[in-house]
């Protein structure tokens, strides 16, 4: 597995070396998170497919899409969060609990009023860490 190049990464995501240093995050820990997340992708994919299938059984849902967070975007998010809030600590031990969008799903429905039934179905199945977001 290829190591994550700090220099290329910071350049790609437009993060200055100075901003990164202020985070006090050790690059080696970010590399550990990066490799761990890559290794977890098959399990995350299985979980996403399970959730996808459960959502597709809700009659008001027209279609569902899912994605697994890109490993580089995960690292960028950890750095960005630390820059925005220096008190935020995301480490190898806690990143799976703190970063709540390792799997993302989008359920589409045809009628605005279907949102309430869908929300009720989802909250009956799962305990949510964040409030659901409905765009229309």
C-alpha positions in Angstrom: 0.0 0.0 0.0 1.3 3.4 -1.0 2.1 5.9 1.8 0.3 9.2 1.9 2.7 11.9 0.8 2.4 14.8 3.2 3.8 17.4 0.7 1.5 16.3 -2.2 -1.5 16.0 0.1 -1.2 19.5 1.6 -0.7 20.9 -1.9 -3.7 19.0 -3.3 -6.0 20.2 -0.6 -4.5 23.7 -0.4 -3.4 23.4 3.2 -0.3 25.4 4.1 2.5 23.8 6.1 2.0 26.5 8.7 -1.7 25.7 9.1 -0.9 22.0 9.4 1.8 22.6 12.0 -0.7 24.6 14.1 -3.0 21.5 14.3 -0.2 19.6 16.2 -1.5 16.5 14.5 1.3 14.0 13.8 1.4 13.0 10.1 2.2 9.4 11.1 -1.2 9.2 12.9 -3.0 10.5 9.9 -1.2 7.8 7.8 -2.5 5.2 10.3 -6.0 6.5 9.9 -5.7 6.5 6.1 -4.5 2.9 5.9 -7.1 1.7 8.5 -9.9 3.4 6.6 -8.7 1.8 3.3 -8.7 -1.6 5.0 -12.2 -0.9 6.4 -13.8 0.0 3.0 -15.0 -3.6 2.3 -16.8 -3.7 5.7 -18.2 -0.2 5.2 -19.4 -1.2 1.7 -21.2 -4.2 3.2 -22.9 -2.0 5.8 -23.9 0.6 3.1 -25.5 -2.1 1.0 -27.4 -3.4 4.1 -28.7 0.0 4.8 -29.4 0.6 1.1 -31.6 -2.5 1.0 -33.5 -1.6 4.2 -34.2 1.9 2.8 -35.4 0.6 -0.5 -38.1 -1.4 1.4 -39.7 1.8 2.6 -42.6 2.3 0.1 -42.2 6.1 -0.2 -38.6 6.0 -1.2 -38.0 6.2 -5.0 -34.3 5.6 -5.1 -31.2 5.4 -2.9 -27.6 6.1 -3.5 -24.6 5.5 -1.2 -20.9 6.3 -1.1 -18.0 5.5 1.2 -15.9 8.5 2.3 -12.7 8.7 0.2 -9.6 8.1 2.4 -7.9 11.3 1.3 -11.1 13.3 2.0 -11.2 11.7 5.5 -7.7 13.0 6.3 -8.6 16.4 4.9 -11.7 16.6 7.0 -9.7 15.7 10.2 -7.2 18.4 9.5 -9.9 21.0 8.6 -11.8 20.3 11.7 -8.7 20.8 13.8 -7.9 24.0 12.0 -11.5 25.3 12.6 -11.6 24.1 16.2 -8.2 23.4 17.9 -10.0 21.7 20.8 -11.3 18.9 18.5 -9.2 15.8 18.8 -9.7 13.1 16.2 -7.3 10.3 16.6 -6.8 6.8 15.4 -8.7 5.5 18.4 -11.8 7.7 18.0 -12.1 8.7 14.3 -14.7 6.0 13.6 -16.9 7.5 16.3 -16.3 11.2 15.7 -16.5 11.3 11.9 -20.1 10.5 11.3 -20.1 10.4 7.5 -17.8 7.5 6.7 -20.8 6.1 4.8 -23.2 8.5 3.2 -26.7 7.6 1.9 -29.2 9.7 -0.1 -32.8 8.6 -0.3 -34.9 10.3 -2.9 -38.7 10.5 -2.9 -41.2 11.9 -5.3 -43.5 14.0 -3.1 -42.6 16.5 -0.4 -45.1 15.1 2.0 -43.5 11.7 1.9 -40.6 13.1 4.0 -42.5 12.6 7.3 -43.3 8.9 6.7 -39.7 8.2 5.5 -38.2 10.0 8.5 -40.5 8.1 10.9 -39.5 4.8 9.3 -35.8 5.6 9.5 -35.9 6.7 13.1 -37.9 3.6 14.0 -35.1 1.4 12.6 -31.9 3.4 13.6 -30.8 5.7 16.4 -29.4 8.8 14.6 -26.4 10.8 15.7 -27.5 13.8 13.6 -30.8 15.2 12.6 -31.9 14.1 9.2 -31.6 16.7 6.4 -34.4 17.1 3.9 -33.8 19.1 0.7 -36.6 20.0 -1.6 
